Amino acid sequence: MASIGLSSYVEKDSFFHTINPLTKLVILLCVIIMSFTLSGFVYILLLLLIIIPIAIKSKVLSLTFKPIFKLSFMFILLFIIQGLFHPYATKKLMDLPFGFTLWEDGLLYAAYIASRLFVMMVFGYWFVLTTHPGDLVSSLTKIGLPHALGYIILTTLQIIPRISGQMQTIIDAQRSRGLETEGNLFQRIKSFMPLLGPLFMGSVQQSVEKSMALEARAFSSKGKKTSYRKTNITNMDKIIMTITIIFSITWGVLSWIL
Amino acid sequence: MAKKNSSFMDKLKSEFTTTALVLIPIGIAINQIGRLISTALALPVFLDTIGTVFMAMLAGPWVAGIGGFLTNVVTAIAYGRPTSVFFGTVQLFIGLVVGFFVWKGWLKKPLPVLGTGVLLAVTAAFVSSLISTLVAGGVSGSGVDVLVAVFLAAGQKYWTSMVGARIITESIDKIIAVFVPWLSIKRLPEKYARLFKYTNKIR
């Protein structure tokens, strides 16, 4: 089988690796909608209690929480921007030196946004860790995604590593011919053309050749398309989807009444 | 009315030829590796829209808009970042704007191309300020957040800082992102150029 290309998928033998990608997508979408509509950040953060057992069952617990390292810098700036400069802040928490003020509602807002981003990232990362991109696209085409769109998504994942390899080759080749990749700003900007020019020419050539190869295989014919990777919706999938949706609505309503 | 609608859909479909569809993955890949080049040249820019502009100049606004948006969908699928889909709107606008100018035949001389670069910077600054405020409370996870914080600390208003800081970082980025594909496509051999519908509009 061809390699997946650019992907975070981790091959494991677990329950959540075998269920339909659409089921996991429903879980992810519900979490995203909840993270925008729940009334407070505590309700959003409590969703993490759900992902922990799911991640353990998927055998990817430590990987699932990896996004937090990437997000930490963003969160620091978020708390600075919103805590000190929230545009509609009214409740003052305390005065800081140099005439800055720390706003209580700004900090609350930052906490709300931070928990939204964190929960979305963790669930999103769990989703890609357990879902093979091929399965995702094949299950989406079954419910009506145009196959051309599916082709675009999967091909892109495959060719990104290859094209970045080509780019690296061009960079090395042009450097060995004496291209200035150091020096002042203007000089470096001038180096763009010799680097990207060959890549563009190659790209145009490739896309022309590829479209001929695809047409020779009846890419745009109207017939029924088949898929290499098979996915089907089982009763288990239906049960999980129903539970997820009922839970999300209940949790959403609870967060606003309590 | 219905008839007009269907003819628009037909026109839209006719834009997505197989050659154009095959171009989209390559355009997305170019968007993704822009970062590789800016690292190699140690430039403080992202260059994550070169591929979108490239698609716009070869295959027009619709292919570029959709291809640009899909760049962020692919990022979301590859790295598991759902938030990146929201920022796809920026790419969508850039593809549509450049594609529209190409379609109008306005990008034959260097000066309008420069103007387009500036206009794109402003468009991108407004759209991404709006999205990052709605989705992420004003941060976008890149170096521009630091600049925004500096602007705010200097006493500027919230929206002035958001948009202003972005216009500064975006303008050099977008001017390069427009000029490099434009120069390359101008020099594209005739044999390939005539396979794409929009190349004759900029040559």
HADDOCK unambig.tbl for C-alpha pairs under 7 A between the chains (distance, minus, plus):
assign (segid A and resid 6 and name CA) (segid B and resid 78 and name CA) 5.95 0.50 0.50
assign (segid A and resid 7 and name CA) (segid B and resid 78 and name CA) 4.41 0.50 0.50
assign (segid A and resid 7 and name CA) (segid B and resid 79 and name CA) 6.58 0.50 0.50
assign (segid A and resid 8 and name CA) (segid B and resid 78 and name CA) 5.93 0.50 0.50
assign (segid A and resid 8 and name CA) (segid B and resid 79 and name CA) 5.91 0.50 0.50
assign (segid A and resid 74 and name CA) (segid B and resid 139 and name CA) 6.79 0.50 0.50
assign (segid A and resid 74 and name CA) (segid B and resid 141 and name CA) 5.18 0.50 0.50
assign (segid A and resid 77 and name CA) (segid B and resid 145 and name CA) 6.88 0.50 0.50
assign (segid A and resid 78 and name CA) (segid B and resid 137 and name CA) 6.97 0.50 0.50
assign (segid A and resid 78 and name CA) (segid B and resid 139 and name CA) 6.04 0.50 0.50
assign (segid A and resid 81 and name CA) (segid B and resid 149 and name CA) 5.99 0.50 0.50
assign (segid A and resid 85 and name CA) (segid B and resid 152 and name CA) 6.79 0.50 0.50
assign (segid A and resid 87 and name CA) (segid B and resid 158 and name CA) 5.95 0.50 0.50
assign (segid A and resid 110 and name CA) (segid B and resid 137 and name CA) 6.93 0.50 0.50
assign (segid A and resid 113 and name CA) (segid B and resid 136 and name CA) 5.92 0.50 0.50
assign (segid A and resid 113 and name CA) (segid B and resid 137 and name CA) 6.00 0.50 0.50
assign (segid A and resid 117 and name CA) (segid B and resid 136 and name CA) 6.97 0.50 0.50
assign (segid A and resid 120 and name CA) (segid B and resid 82 and name CA) 6.67 0.50 0.50
assign (segid A and resid 121 and name CA) (segid B and resid 80 and name CA) 6.93 0.50 0.50
assign (segid A and resid 121 and name CA) (segid B and resid 81 and name CA) 5.75 0.50 0.50
assign (segid A and resid 121 and name CA) (segid B and resid 82 and name CA) 6.66 0.50 0.50
assign (segid A and resid 124 and name CA) (segid B and resid 80 and name CA) 4.80 0.50 0.50
assign (segid A and resid 124 and name CA) (segid B and resid 81 and name CA) 5.94 0.50 0.50
assign (segid A and resid 124 and name CA) (segid B and resid 82 and name CA) 5.96 0.50 0.50
assign (segid A and resid 125 and name CA) (segid B and resid 79 and name CA) 6.96 0.50 0.50
assign (segid A and resid 125 and name CA) (segid B and resid 80 and name CA) 4.32 0.50 0.50
assign (segid A and resid 125 and name CA) (segid B and resid 81 and name CA) 6.78 0.50 0.50
assign (segid A and resid 127 and name CA) (segid B and resid 80 and name CA) 6.97 0.50 0.50
assign (segid A and resid 128 and name CA) (segid B and resid 77 and name CA) 6.47 0.50 0.50
assign (segid A and resid 128 and name CA) (segid B and resid 80 and name CA) 5.42 0.50 0.50
assign (segid A and resid 152 and name CA) (segid B and resid 24 and name CA) 6.87 0.50 0.50
assign (segid A and resid 152 and name CA) (segid B and resid 25 and name CA) 5.75 0.50 0.50
assign (segid A and resid 153 and name CA) (segid B and resid 74 and name CA) 6.31 0.50 0.50
assign (segid A and resid 155 and name CA) (segid B and resid 25 and name CA) 6.33 0.50 0.50
assign (segid A and resid 156 and name CA) (segid B and resid 25 and name CA) 4.55 0.50 0.50
assign (segid A and resid 156 and name CA) (segid B and resid 28 and name CA) 6.94 0.50 0.50
assign (segid A and resid 156 and name CA) (segid B and resid 29 and name CA) 6.63 0.50 0.50
assign (segid A and resid 160 and name CA) (segid B and resid 29 and name CA) 4.99 0.50 0.50
assign (segid A and resid 163 and name CA) (segid B and resid 29 and name CA) 6.79 0.50 0.50
assign (segid A and resid 164 and name CA) (segid B and resid 33 and name CA) 6.02 0.50 0.50
assign (segid A and resid 181 and name CA) (segid B and resid 41 and name CA) 5.32 0.50 0.50
assign (segid A and resid 182 and name CA) (segid B and resid 41 and name CA) 6.62 0.50 0.50
assign (segid A and resid 188 and name CA) (segid B and resid 41 and name CA) 5.99 0.50 0.50
assign (segid A and resid 193 and name CA) (segid B and resid 180 and name CA) 6.09 0.50 0.50
assign (segid A and resid 197 and name CA) (segid B and resid 184 and name CA) 5.62 0.50 0.50
assign (segid A and resid 200 and name CA) (segid B and resid 184 and name CA) 6.93 0.50 0.50
assign (segid A and resid 201 and name CA) (segid B and resid 188 and name CA) 6.98 0.50 0.50
assign (segid A and resid 203 and name CA) (segid B and resid 26 and name CA) 6.68 0.50 0.50
assign (segid A and resid 207 and name CA) (segid B and resid 19 and name CA) 6.39 0.50 0.50
assign (segid A and resid 207 and name CA) (segid B and resid 22 and name CA) 5.56 0.50 0.50
assign (segid A and resid 207 and name CA) (segid B and resid 23 and name CA) 5.60 0.50 0.50
assign (segid A and resid 208 and name CA) (segid B and resid 19 and name CA) 6.13 0.50 0.50
assign (segid A and resid 210 and name CA) (segid B and resid 22 and name CA) 6.89 0.50 0.50
assign (segid A and resid 211 and name CA) (segid B and resid 18 and name CA) 5.71 0.50 0.50
assign (segid A and resid 211 and name CA) (segid B and resid 19 and name CA) 5.22 0.50 0.50
assign (segid A and resid 211 and name CA) (segid B and resid 22 and name CA) 6.12 0.50 0.50
